[in-house]
Amino acid sequence: MAKVQIRYLLQILFAIVIAALGFFQMFARIDGGLPSNVLVMMIATAAMFIITWALIARFQPYANQSIMACVFMLTALGILMIARIDAESDTLVASRQMIWLCIALVCCDVLFVCMRDYRILRRFSYVSMVVGLALLLSPMVPGLGREIGGARIWIGIGSYQLQPGEFAKLFLAFFFASYLFNHRDQLAVGGKKVLGLQLPRLKDLGPIVIVWIASMGVLIVQHDLGTSLMFFAMFVAMLYVATGRSSWILIGGVAFAIGCIAAARIFAHVGYRVEAWLHPFDPVIYNRYPGGSSQIVQGLFGLAAGGLFGTGLGQGHPAITPLANSDFIFASAGEELGLVGIFAILLLYLLVIAAGMVVAMKIKDGFGKLLASGLVFTMAFQVFTVVGGITLVIPLTGLTMPYMAAGGSSLIANYILAALLVIMSNAANKPQVDTMSDTFRMEALSALQQRQQQKDTSRHVDATATAQVDEPAHTADMCAVPPAQRHGAHAAPPAPPVQDGEATEVFAPLRSTDDTAGGDES
Protein backbone atom coordinates (compact mmCIF):
# COMPACT_ATOMS: atom_id res chain seq x y z
CA MET A 1 0.00 0.00 0.00
CA ALA A 2 2.84 2.41 0.79
CA LYS A 3 4.38 1.83 -2.64
CA VAL A 4 1.07 2.64 -4.31
CA GLN A 5 0.70 5.89 -2.37
CA ILE A 6 4.26 6.90 -3.24
CA ARG A 7 3.52 6.23 -6.90
CA TYR A 8 0.48 8.51 -6.70
CA LEU A 9 2.59 11.20 -5.04
CA LEU A 10 5.14 10.95 -7.84
CA GLN A 11 2.35 11.45 -10.36
CA ILE A 12 1.24 14.62 -8.57
CA LEU A 13 4.82 15.89 -8.39
CA PHE A 14 5.32 15.15 -12.09
CA ALA A 15 2.24 17.21 -12.96
CA ILE A 16 3.50 20.06 -10.74
CA VAL A 17 6.92 20.03 -12.43
CA ILE A 18 5.42 20.06 -15.95
CA ALA A 19 3.12 22.95 -15.02
CA ALA A 20 5.99 24.92 -13.45
CA LEU A 21 8.18 24.46 -16.54
CA GLY A 22 5.34 25.63 -18.78
CA PHE A 23 4.78 28.79 -16.71
CA PHE A 24 8.50 29.62 -16.54
CA GLN A 25 8.93 29.14 -20.29
CA MET A 26 5.87 31.18 -21.26
CA PHE A 27 6.55 34.15 -18.95
CA ALA A 28 10.24 34.11 -19.88
CA ARG A 29 9.23 34.69 -23.51
CA ILE A 30 6.56 37.28 -22.74
CA ASP A 31 7.79 39.28 -19.71
CA GLY A 32 11.34 38.05 -19.28
CA GLY A 33 10.56 36.34 -15.97
CA LEU A 34 7.87 34.87 -13.74
CA PRO A 35 5.83 37.52 -11.84
CA SER A 36 5.98 37.26 -8.05
CA ASN A 37 2.19 37.06 -7.61
CA VAL A 38 1.97 34.16 -10.07
CA LEU A 39 4.83 32.39 -8.30
CA VAL A 40 3.07 32.70 -4.92
CA MET A 41 -0.17 31.33 -6.36
CA MET A 42 1.69 28.45 -7.98
CA ILE A 43 3.34 27.48 -4.69
CA ALA A 44 0.03 27.70 -2.83
CA THR A 45 -1.75 25.56 -5.44
CA ALA A 46 1.02 22.95 -5.43
CA ALA A 47 0.85 22.77 -1.62
CA MET A 48 -2.92 22.33 -1.79
CA PHE A 49 -2.53 19.38 -4.16
CA ILE A 50 0.02 17.69 -1.91
CA ILE A 51 -2.34 18.16 1.05
CA THR A 52 -5.13 16.63 -1.03
CA TRP A 53 -2.92 13.63 -1.80
CA ALA A 54 -2.20 13.17 1.92
CA LEU A 55 -5.89 13.35 2.86
CA ILE A 56 -6.85 10.81 0.20
CA ALA A 57 -4.07 8.47 1.37
CA ARG A 58 -5.34 8.80 4.96
CA PHE A 59 -9.12 8.66 4.56
CA GLN A 60 -9.53 6.93 1.16
CA PRO A 61 -6.57 4.54 1.17
CA TYR A 62 -7.77 2.32 -1.71
CA ALA A 63 -8.76 5.17 -4.04
CA ASN A 64 -7.32 5.66 -7.50
CA GLN A 65 -5.45 8.96 -7.19
CA SER A 66 -4.41 8.91 -10.84
CA ILE A 67 -7.75 10.61 -11.50
CA MET A 68 -6.69 13.65 -9.47
CA ALA A 69 -3.24 13.71 -11.10
CA CYS A 70 -4.77 13.86 -14.60
CA VAL A 71 -7.29 16.46 -13.48
CA PHE A 72 -4.52 18.62 -12.04
CA MET A 73 -2.54 18.39 -15.28
CA LEU A 74 -5.59 19.49 -17.28
CA THR A 75 -6.23 22.39 -14.90
CA ALA A 76 -2.60 23.47 -15.05
CA LEU A 77 -2.67 23.51 -18.85
CA GLY A 78 -5.90 25.48 -18.80
CA ILE A 79 -4.58 28.11 -16.38
CA LEU A 80 -1.38 28.28 -18.42
CA MET A 81 -3.36 29.16 -21.56
CA ILE A 82 -5.58 31.60 -19.63
CA ALA A 83 -2.46 33.36 -18.33
CA ARG A 84 -1.12 33.49 -21.89
CA ILE A 85 -4.33 35.17 -23.09
CA ASP A 86 -4.23 37.55 -20.09
CA ALA A 87 -0.78 38.70 -21.15
CA GLU A 88 -2.07 39.53 -24.62
CA SER A 89 -5.41 41.00 -23.55
CA ASP A 90 -4.23 42.74 -20.34
CA THR A 91 -6.68 40.91 -18.06
CA LEU A 92 -6.37 39.04 -14.73
CA VAL A 93 -8.52 35.97 -15.30
CA ALA A 94 -5.72 33.49 -14.48
CA SER A 95 -5.28 34.82 -10.93
CA ARG A 96 -9.00 34.46 -10.25
CA GLN A 97 -8.91 30.96 -11.75
CA MET A 98 -6.17 29.93 -9.30
CA ILE A 99 -8.29 31.19 -6.42
CA TRP A 100 -11.25 29.18 -7.71
CA LEU A 101 -8.95 26.18 -7.95
CA CYS A 102 -7.99 26.47 -4.27
CA ILE A 103 -11.68 26.71 -3.33
CA ALA A 104 -12.43 23.63 -5.43
CA LEU A 105 -9.63 21.70 -3.71
CA VAL A 106 -11.00 22.67 -0.29
CA CYS A 107 -14.43 21.33 -1.29
CA CYS A 108 -12.82 18.09 -2.46
CA ASP A 109 -10.84 17.74 0.77
CA VAL A 110 -14.04 18.08 2.80
CA LEU A 111 -15.61 15.29 0.76
CA PHE A 112 -12.57 13.04 1.15
CA VAL A 113 -12.60 13.44 4.93
CA CYS A 114 -16.35 13.37 5.61
CA MET A 115 -17.86 11.08 2.97
CA ARG A 116 -16.76 7.57 3.90
CA ASP A 117 -19.67 5.90 2.07
CA TYR A 118 -21.06 7.38 -1.14
CA ARG A 119 -24.29 5.39 -0.74
CA ILE A 120 -25.55 8.01 1.68
CA LEU A 121 -26.45 10.05 -1.42
CA ARG A 122 -29.19 7.54 -2.20
CA ARG A 123 -31.10 8.59 0.91
CA PHE A 124 -31.57 12.08 -0.50
CA SER A 125 -32.71 11.15 -4.00
CA TYR A 126 -35.85 13.28 -4.11
CA VAL A 127 -34.15 16.11 -2.24
CA SER A 128 -31.47 16.00 -4.95
CA MET A 129 -34.20 16.19 -7.61
CA VAL A 130 -35.71 19.30 -6.02
CA VAL A 131 -32.33 20.99 -5.57
CA GLY A 132 -31.26 20.12 -9.12
CA LEU A 133 -34.43 21.48 -10.69
CA ALA A 134 -34.23 24.62 -8.53
CA LEU A 135 -30.67 25.25 -9.65
CA LEU A 136 -31.54 24.55 -13.28
CA LEU A 137 -34.48 26.97 -13.27
CA SER A 138 -32.91 29.66 -11.04
CA PRO A 139 -31.72 31.80 -14.02
CA MET A 140 -35.38 32.39 -14.88
CA VAL A 141 -35.99 34.22 -11.57
CA PRO A 142 -36.45 37.95 -12.33
CA GLY A 143 -33.62 40.05 -10.96
CA LEU A 144 -31.41 37.02 -10.34
CA GLY A 145 -30.86 35.51 -13.78
CA ARG A 146 -28.64 37.14 -16.38
CA GLU A 147 -28.49 36.63 -20.13
CA ILE A 148 -24.98 36.40 -21.61
CA GLY A 149 -24.28 35.50 -25.22
CA GLY A 150 -27.96 34.97 -25.96
CA ALA A 151 -28.38 32.23 -23.30
CA ARG A 152 -30.01 32.83 -19.93
CA ILE A 153 -28.04 30.29 -17.90
CA TRP A 154 -26.35 32.60 -15.40
CA ILE A 155 -27.28 34.10 -12.04
CA GLY A 156 -25.66 37.28 -10.83
CA ILE A 157 -24.37 37.83 -7.29
CA GLY A 158 -22.96 41.34 -7.19
CA SER A 159 -20.23 41.60 -9.81
CA TYR A 160 -19.87 37.80 -10.07
CA GLN A 161 -21.76 35.40 -12.30
CA LEU A 162 -22.50 31.79 -11.45
CA GLN A 163 -23.67 29.04 -13.78
CA PRO A 164 -25.98 26.90 -11.59
CA GLY A 165 -26.45 24.28 -14.30
CA GLU A 166 -22.96 22.94 -13.57
CA PHE A 167 -24.06 22.01 -10.05
CA ALA A 168 -27.51 20.91 -11.18
CA LYS A 169 -25.96 18.11 -13.25
CA LEU A 170 -24.50 16.59 -10.05
CA PHE A 171 -27.78 16.62 -8.11
CA LEU A 172 -29.76 15.31 -11.05
CA ALA A 173 -27.20 12.53 -11.51
CA PHE A 174 -27.82 11.51 -7.87
CA PHE A 175 -31.57 11.42 -8.48
CA PHE A 176 -31.35 9.60 -11.82
CA ALA A 177 -29.09 6.91 -10.32
CA SER A 178 -31.41 6.32 -7.37
CA TYR A 179 -34.62 6.31 -9.45
CA LEU A 180 -33.28 3.98 -12.13
CA PHE A 181 -31.81 1.63 -9.52
CA ASN A 182 -35.21 1.31 -7.84
CA HIS A 183 -37.15 0.82 -11.12
CA ARG A 184 -34.61 -0.96 -13.31
CA ASP A 185 -36.53 -4.27 -13.33
CA GLN A 186 -39.73 -2.61 -14.52
CA LEU A 187 -37.96 -0.57 -17.21
CA ALA A 188 -36.03 -3.62 -18.45
CA VAL A 189 -39.20 -5.50 -19.41
CA GLY A 190 -39.43 -5.65 -23.20
CA GLY A 191 -42.41 -5.07 -25.42
CA LYS A 192 -42.89 -5.71 -29.12
CA LYS A 193 -40.02 -6.36 -31.51
CA VAL A 194 -39.60 -4.08 -34.52
CA LEU A 195 -36.90 -4.92 -37.08
CA GLY A 196 -35.17 -7.18 -34.57
CA LEU A 197 -35.09 -4.45 -31.88
CA GLN A 198 -37.17 -5.06 -28.77
CA LEU A 199 -38.94 -1.85 -27.82
CA PRO A 200 -40.06 -1.02 -24.27
CA ARG A 201 -43.68 -1.11 -23.22
CA LEU A 202 -45.73 2.04 -23.75
CA LYS A 203 -46.45 2.41 -20.05
CA ASP A 204 -42.70 2.48 -19.32
CA LEU A 205 -42.05 5.49 -21.56
CA GLY A 206 -43.16 7.95 -18.88
CA PRO A 207 -39.73 8.79 -17.37
CA ILE A 208 -38.00 9.45 -20.69
CA VAL A 209 -40.95 11.56 -21.89
CA ILE A 210 -40.81 13.69 -18.73
CA VAL A 211 -37.05 14.25 -19.04
CA TRP A 212 -37.44 15.04 -22.75
CA ILE A 213 -40.09 17.67 -21.99
CA ALA A 214 -37.85 19.19 -19.30
CA SER A 215 -34.89 19.29 -21.71
CA MET A 216 -36.97 20.95 -24.40
CA GLY A 217 -38.16 23.45 -21.81
CA VAL A 218 -34.56 24.37 -20.99
CA LEU A 219 -33.83 24.77 -24.69
CA ILE A 220 -36.89 26.95 -25.30
CA VAL A 221 -36.85 29.09 -22.16
CA GLN A 222 -33.12 29.49 -21.50
CA HIS A 223 -31.94 29.35 -25.15
CA ASP A 224 -29.25 26.86 -24.12
CA LEU A 225 -28.79 23.91 -26.45
CA GLY A 226 -25.74 22.51 -24.61
CA THR A 227 -27.30 22.16 -21.16
CA SER A 228 -30.49 20.70 -22.61
CA LEU A 229 -28.57 18.14 -24.62
CA MET A 230 -26.27 17.21 -21.73
CA PHE A 231 -29.05 16.45 -19.24
CA PHE A 232 -31.11 14.41 -21.68
CA ALA A 233 -28.07 12.45 -22.88
CA MET A 234 -27.03 11.74 -19.28
CA PHE A 235 -30.46 10.29 -18.45
CA VAL A 236 -30.58 8.15 -21.60
CA ALA A 237 -27.07 6.80 -20.97
CA MET A 238 -27.91 5.87 -17.36
CA LEU A 239 -31.17 4.31 -18.55
CA TYR A 240 -29.21 2.11 -20.94
CA VAL A 241 -26.77 1.08 -18.18
CA ALA A 242 -29.67 0.23 -15.85
CA THR A 243 -31.63 -1.88 -18.34
CA GLY A 244 -29.07 -3.01 -20.93
CA ARG A 245 -31.54 -2.33 -23.78
CA SER A 246 -30.20 -0.42 -26.78
CA SER A 247 -33.74 0.52 -27.76
CA TRP A 248 -33.67 3.27 -25.13
CA ILE A 249 -30.70 4.91 -26.91
CA LEU A 250 -32.54 4.78 -30.22
CA ILE A 251 -35.71 6.24 -28.73
CA GLY A 252 -33.78 8.98 -26.94
CA GLY A 253 -31.75 9.91 -30.00
CA VAL A 254 -34.79 10.10 -32.26
CA ALA A 255 -36.77 12.11 -29.69
CA PHE A 256 -34.02 14.67 -29.17
CA ALA A 257 -33.32 14.96 -32.90
CA ILE A 258 -36.99 15.74 -33.51
CA GLY A 259 -36.93 18.33 -30.75
CA CYS A 260 -33.79 20.01 -32.10
CA ILE A 261 -35.13 20.14 -35.67
CA ALA A 262 -38.35 21.70 -34.44
CA ALA A 263 -36.42 24.18 -32.28
CA ALA A 264 -34.15 25.14 -35.19
CA ARG A 265 -37.19 26.04 -37.27
CA ILE A 266 -39.05 27.85 -34.50
CA PHE A 267 -36.30 29.65 -32.57
CA ALA A 268 -33.80 31.87 -34.36
CA HIS A 269 -30.85 31.35 -32.02
CA VAL A 270 -30.88 27.58 -32.61
CA GLY A 271 -31.25 28.03 -36.36
CA TYR A 272 -28.28 30.43 -36.43
CA ARG A 273 -26.02 27.81 -34.87
CA VAL A 274 -27.09 25.17 -37.36
CA GLU A 275 -26.49 27.51 -40.31
CA ALA A 276 -23.08 28.54 -38.92
CA TRP A 277 -22.20 24.86 -38.69
CA LEU A 278 -23.36 24.01 -42.20
CA HIS A 279 -21.99 27.12 -43.99
CA PRO A 280 -19.24 28.65 -41.80
CA PHE A 281 -17.32 30.28 -44.70
CA ASP A 282 -20.33 31.91 -46.33
CA PRO A 283 -19.66 35.71 -46.20
CA VAL A 284 -23.27 36.47 -45.29
CA ILE A 285 -23.28 34.04 -42.38
CA TYR A 286 -19.71 34.98 -41.37
CA ASN A 287 -20.59 38.68 -40.93
CA ARG A 288 -24.06 38.14 -39.48
CA TYR A 289 -24.71 39.49 -35.98
CA PRO A 290 -25.87 37.83 -33.87
CA GLY A 291 -25.39 34.20 -34.82
CA GLY A 292 -22.48 34.60 -37.23
CA SER A 293 -19.76 32.04 -37.88
CA SER A 294 -16.77 34.36 -37.37
CA GLN A 295 -15.92 32.81 -34.00
CA ILE A 296 -15.88 29.28 -35.43
CA VAL A 297 -13.77 30.28 -38.42
CA GLN A 298 -11.22 32.14 -36.29
CA GLY A 299 -10.92 29.11 -34.03
CA LEU A 300 -10.34 26.88 -37.05
CA PHE A 301 -7.62 29.19 -38.37
CA GLY A 302 -6.00 29.13 -34.91
CA LEU A 303 -5.91 25.34 -34.95
CA ALA A 304 -4.49 25.37 -38.48
CA ALA A 305 -1.77 27.86 -37.49
CA GLY A 306 -0.60 25.51 -34.76
CA GLY A 307 0.34 22.75 -37.17
CA LEU A 308 1.86 19.58 -35.77
CA PHE A 309 3.90 20.95 -32.86
CA GLY A 310 2.35 24.39 -32.37
CA THR A 311 3.76 27.90 -32.49
CA GLY A 312 5.17 27.54 -28.97
CA LEU A 313 4.00 29.01 -25.66
CA GLY A 314 3.81 32.77 -25.89
CA GLN A 315 4.42 32.90 -29.64
CA GLY A 316 0.90 32.59 -31.03
CA HIS A 317 -2.12 34.91 -31.12
CA PRO A 318 -4.92 32.99 -29.36
CA ALA A 319 -6.63 36.15 -28.09
CA ILE A 320 -7.89 36.93 -31.60
CA THR A 321 -10.63 34.32 -31.20
CA PRO A 322 -13.59 35.56 -29.10
CA LEU A 323 -13.98 33.79 -25.74
CA ALA A 324 -10.54 32.25 -26.23
CA ASN A 325 -10.11 31.52 -22.50
CA SER A 326 -13.49 29.82 -21.99
CA ASP A 327 -15.55 28.40 -24.86
CA PHE A 328 -12.63 28.22 -27.31
CA ILE A 329 -9.75 27.36 -24.99
CA PHE A 330 -9.27 24.10 -26.91
CA ALA A 331 -8.53 26.13 -30.06
CA SER A 332 -6.13 28.35 -28.09
CA ALA A 333 -4.23 25.30 -26.83
CA GLY A 334 -4.14 23.83 -30.34
CA GLU A 335 -2.56 27.00 -31.73
CA GLU A 336 0.39 27.09 -29.31
CA LEU A 337 0.75 23.37 -28.52
CA GLY A 338 -0.12 21.96 -31.94
CA LEU A 339 -1.75 18.69 -32.87
CA VAL A 340 0.57 16.76 -30.53
CA GLY A 341 -0.46 18.99 -27.64
CA ILE A 342 -4.21 18.62 -28.12
CA PHE A 343 -3.81 14.87 -28.55
CA ALA A 344 -2.04 14.82 -25.18
CA ILE A 345 -4.93 16.79 -23.69
CA LEU A 346 -7.47 14.37 -25.13
CA LEU A 347 -5.39 11.47 -23.79
CA LEU A 348 -5.60 12.93 -20.27
CA TYR A 349 -9.37 13.14 -20.59
CA LEU A 350 -9.43 9.58 -21.88
CA LEU A 351 -7.45 8.37 -18.85
CA VAL A 352 -9.94 10.01 -16.46
CA ILE A 353 -12.91 8.57 -18.36
CA ALA A 354 -11.34 5.10 -18.51
CA ALA A 355 -10.61 5.18 -14.77
CA GLY A 356 -14.23 6.12 -14.09
CA MET A 357 -15.51 3.30 -16.28
CA VAL A 358 -13.28 0.84 -14.43
CA VAL A 359 -14.80 2.08 -11.17
CA ALA A 360 -18.32 1.57 -12.57
CA MET A 361 -17.47 -2.00 -13.61
CA LYS A 362 -15.69 -3.00 -10.39
CA ILE A 363 -18.11 -1.58 -7.87
CA LYS A 364 -20.62 -4.09 -6.49
CA ASP A 365 -23.46 -1.74 -5.61
CA GLY A 366 -26.02 -1.10 -8.38
CA PHE A 367 -26.54 2.51 -7.31
CA GLY A 368 -22.78 3.09 -7.47
CA LYS A 369 -22.58 1.59 -10.95
CA LEU A 370 -25.26 3.92 -12.24
CA LEU A 371 -23.84 6.99 -10.51
CA ALA A 372 -20.25 6.39 -11.64
CA SER A 373 -21.26 5.67 -15.23
CA GLY A 374 -23.56 8.71 -15.31
CA LEU A 375 -20.89 11.08 -14.01
CA VAL A 376 -18.24 9.72 -16.36
CA PHE A 377 -20.57 9.86 -19.37
CA THR A 378 -21.48 13.45 -18.54
CA MET A 379 -17.82 14.44 -18.57
CA ALA A 380 -17.13 12.51 -21.77
CA PHE A 381 -20.17 13.95 -23.50
CA GLN A 382 -19.21 17.49 -22.48
CA VAL A 383 -15.70 17.06 -23.90
CA PHE A 384 -17.11 15.61 -27.12
CA THR A 385 -19.59 18.45 -27.66
CA VAL A 386 -16.95 21.14 -27.05
CA VAL A 387 -14.29 19.58 -29.29
CA GLY A 388 -16.89 18.60 -31.89
CA GLY A 389 -18.30 22.12 -32.01
CA ILE A 390 -14.88 23.74 -32.45
CA THR A 391 -13.86 21.29 -35.18
CA LEU A 392 -17.23 21.47 -37.04
CA VAL A 393 -18.23 17.91 -36.24
CA ILE A 394 -21.46 19.13 -34.62
CA PRO A 395 -23.00 22.59 -34.08
CA LEU A 396 -21.71 24.70 -31.20
CA THR A 397 -23.52 23.95 -27.95
CA GLY A 398 -22.16 26.61 -25.60
CA LEU A 399 -20.64 24.14 -23.12
CA THR A 400 -17.16 24.69 -21.68
CA MET A 401 -14.17 22.38 -21.53
CA PRO A 402 -14.08 20.65 -18.11
CA TYR A 403 -11.12 21.64 -15.88
CA MET A 404 -9.56 23.88 -18.53
CA ALA A 405 -12.01 26.68 -19.35
CA ALA A 406 -12.16 29.85 -17.29
CA GLY A 407 -15.04 29.96 -14.82
CA GLY A 408 -15.37 29.20 -11.13
CA SER A 409 -18.68 27.35 -11.14
CA SER A 410 -17.57 24.94 -13.86
CA LEU A 411 -14.24 24.29 -12.14
CA ILE A 412 -15.73 23.62 -8.70
CA ALA A 413 -18.54 21.41 -10.03
CA ASN A 414 -16.18 19.29 -12.14
CA TYR A 415 -13.72 18.92 -9.27
CA ILE A 416 -16.54 17.66 -7.06
CA LEU A 417 -17.38 15.21 -9.84
CA ALA A 418 -13.78 13.96 -9.85
CA ALA A 419 -13.80 13.72 -6.04
CA LEU A 420 -16.92 11.52 -6.15
CA LEU A 421 -15.20 9.22 -8.63
CA VAL A 422 -12.19 8.97 -6.31
CA ILE A 423 -14.42 8.12 -3.33
CA MET A 424 -16.25 5.45 -5.32
CA SER A 425 -12.93 4.03 -6.53
CA ASN A 426 -11.97 3.56 -2.87
CA ALA A 427 -15.09 1.42 -2.37
CA ALA A 428 -14.47 -0.47 -5.61
CA ASN A 429 -10.82 -1.27 -4.81
CA LYS A 430 -11.33 -2.11 -1.16
CA PRO A 431 -10.37 -5.78 -0.60
CA GLN A 432 -13.26 -8.09 0.19
CA VAL A 433 -13.36 -10.27 3.31
CA ASP A 434 -11.89 -13.73 2.63
CA THR A 435 -14.66 -16.08 3.68
CA MET A 436 -12.25 -19.08 3.68
CA SER A 437 -9.68 -17.56 6.05
CA ASP A 438 -8.94 -19.08 9.47
CA THR A 439 -10.15 -15.95 11.21
CA PHE A 440 -13.51 -16.16 9.48
CA ARG A 441 -13.84 -19.85 10.34
CA MET A 442 -13.11 -19.24 14.02
CA GLU A 443 -15.64 -16.41 14.13
CA ALA A 444 -18.26 -18.57 12.43
CA LEU A 445 -17.63 -21.47 14.87
CA SER A 446 -17.88 -19.14 17.85
CA ALA A 447 -21.17 -17.75 16.53
CA LEU A 448 -22.58 -21.27 16.10
CA GLN A 449 -21.56 -22.23 19.65
CA GLN A 450 -23.20 -19.15 21.09
CA ARG A 451 -26.35 -19.89 19.16
CA GLN A 452 -26.42 -23.48 20.47
CA GLN A 453 -25.95 -22.25 24.03
CA GLN A 454 -28.87 -19.87 23.60
CA LYS A 455 -31.06 -22.73 22.37
CA ASP A 456 -30.08 -24.94 25.35
CA THR A 457 -30.80 -22.13 27.78
CA SER A 458 -34.18 -21.55 26.19
CA ARG A 459 -35.07 -25.25 26.47
CA HIS A 460 -34.08 -25.33 30.15
CA VAL A 461 -36.24 -22.29 30.90
CA ASP A 462 -39.22 -23.89 29.13
CA ALA A 463 -38.79 -27.15 31.03
CA THR A 464 -38.64 -25.34 34.38
CA ALA A 465 -41.78 -23.39 33.58
CA THR A 466 -43.63 -26.62 32.64
CA ALA A 467 -42.59 -28.34 35.84
CA GLN A 468 -43.86 -25.44 37.93
CA VAL A 469 -47.22 -25.64 36.15
CA ASP A 470 -47.57 -29.43 36.70
CA GLU A 471 -46.57 -29.38 40.39
CA PRO A 472 -49.94 -28.15 41.87
CA ALA A 473 -51.89 -30.88 40.06
CA HIS A 474 -49.54 -33.57 41.41
CA THR A 475 -49.93 -32.21 44.95
CA ALA A 476 -53.71 -32.33 44.64
CA ASP A 477 -53.56 -36.01 43.63
CA MET A 478 -51.42 -36.79 46.66
CA CYS A 479 -53.91 -35.07 48.94
CA ALA A 480 -56.74 -37.22 47.52
CA VAL A 481 -54.97 -40.41 48.68
CA PRO A 482 -56.09 -41.56 52.21
CA PRO A 483 -53.63 -40.90 55.02
CA ALA A 484 -53.20 -44.56 55.62
CA GLN A 485 -51.75 -44.99 52.18
CA ARG A 486 -49.37 -41.98 52.57
CA HIS A 487 -47.68 -43.09 55.81
CA GLY A 488 -45.66 -46.25 55.82
CA ALA A 489 -46.13 -47.00 59.59
CA HIS A 490 -49.90 -47.13 59.36
CA ALA A 491 -50.14 -48.34 55.79
CA ALA A 492 -53.07 -50.48 54.78
CA PRO A 493 -52.41 -54.03 53.62
CA PRO A 494 -51.73 -54.43 49.93
CA ALA A 495 -54.67 -54.80 47.62
CA PRO A 496 -55.52 -58.21 46.38
CA PRO A 497 -54.15 -59.20 43.01
CA VAL A 498 -56.20 -58.38 40.00
CA GLN A 499 -56.33 -59.61 36.46
CA ASP A 500 -54.12 -58.21 33.71
CA GLY A 501 -56.93 -56.40 31.99
CA GLU A 502 -58.04 -54.74 35.19
CA ALA A 503 -54.49 -53.67 36.01
CA THR A 504 -54.18 -52.10 32.62
CA GLU A 505 -57.41 -50.20 33.08
CA VAL A 506 -56.47 -48.92 36.53
CA PHE A 507 -52.77 -48.11 36.22
CA ALA A 508 -52.38 -47.23 32.53
CA PRO A 509 -53.58 -43.60 32.92
CA LEU A 510 -51.31 -42.98 35.90
CA ARG A 511 -48.30 -44.48 34.17
CA SER A 512 -49.00 -42.31 31.10
CA THR A 513 -49.10 -39.19 33.28
CA ASP A 514 -45.81 -40.05 34.98
CA ASP A 515 -44.09 -40.73 31.64
CA THR A 516 -45.24 -37.42 30.26
CA ALA A 517 -44.04 -35.53 33.29
CA GLY A 518 -40.72 -37.30 33.15
CA GLY A 519 -40.33 -36.40 29.50
CA ASP A 520 -40.99 -32.74 30.29
CA GLU A 521 -38.42 -32.72 33.07
CA SER A 522 -35.80 -34.28 30.87
Number of C-alpha atoms within 10 A of each C-alpha: 9 9 8 14 20 13 14 20 20 13 18 22 16 14 20 23 13 13 22 17 10 17 24 15 17 21 20 15 14 15 11 11 13 16 12 9 9 16 14 11 15 19 12 14 20 21 14 18 22 15 15 20 21 16 17 25 22 13 17 23 20 22 22 25 29 18 23 22 24 21 23 23 22 24 23 25 22 26 26 22 30 28 25 27 25 17 17 15 12 10 12 13 16 23 18 13 22 21 15 19 24 19 16 20 22 17 16 23 23 13 17 21 14 10 16 15 11 16 15 10 19 19 12 15 20 17 15 22 18 16 16 24 16 14 19 23 20 19 24 17 10 9 9 13 20 20 15 10 11 13 17 20 27 22 22 15 10 6 5 9 18 18 23 21 25 21 20 23 25 22 23 24 26 28 24 25 27 25 17 23 22 14 12 18 11 13 22 19 14 17 13 12 10 8 7 7 14 16 20 20 14 10 8 15 13 10 14 18 13 11 17 23 14 16 22 22 15 22 22 16 13 21 23 23 24 19 23 23 21 20 22 20 23 22 24 22 20 25 28 19 17 22 20 13 19 15 16 22 16 13 16 20 15 12 14 19 12 12 16 20 13 13 19 17 12 12 14 14 18 24 18 21 21 19 17 24 22 15 14 20 15 15 12 12 19 18 13 14 11 12 21 21 25 21 19 25 19 18 25 18 13 25 26 16 17 23 16 16 15 23 17 16 21 21 14 21 16 29 20 16 22 16 15 22 29 20 24 27 29 25 28 31 30 28 31 27 25 23 19 15 18 22 13 13 20 15 13 18 21 15 15 22 20 15 20 26 19 16 27 26 16 16 19 12 14 17 23 28 24 26 28 28 25 29 27 24 21 23 21 17 16 21 19 16 23 25 23 15 20 26 19 16 14 17 23 23 22 18 23 24 24 24 25 29 27 28 22 22 18 24 25 23 23 22 23 19 20 21 23 22 29 26 26 29 26 23 22 23 15 14 9 7 8 9 10 8 9 10 11 13 12 11 11 13 12 12 12 12 12 12 12 12 12 12 12 12 12 11 12 14 11 13 16 12 13 14 14 10 11 12 11 11 10 12 10 10 9 13 10 8 10 11 13 12 14 13 10 9 8 10 12 13 8 7 6 5 8 9 7 9 8 11 11 12 10 11 10 11 11 11 12 11 12 12 12 12 15 11 10 15 14 8
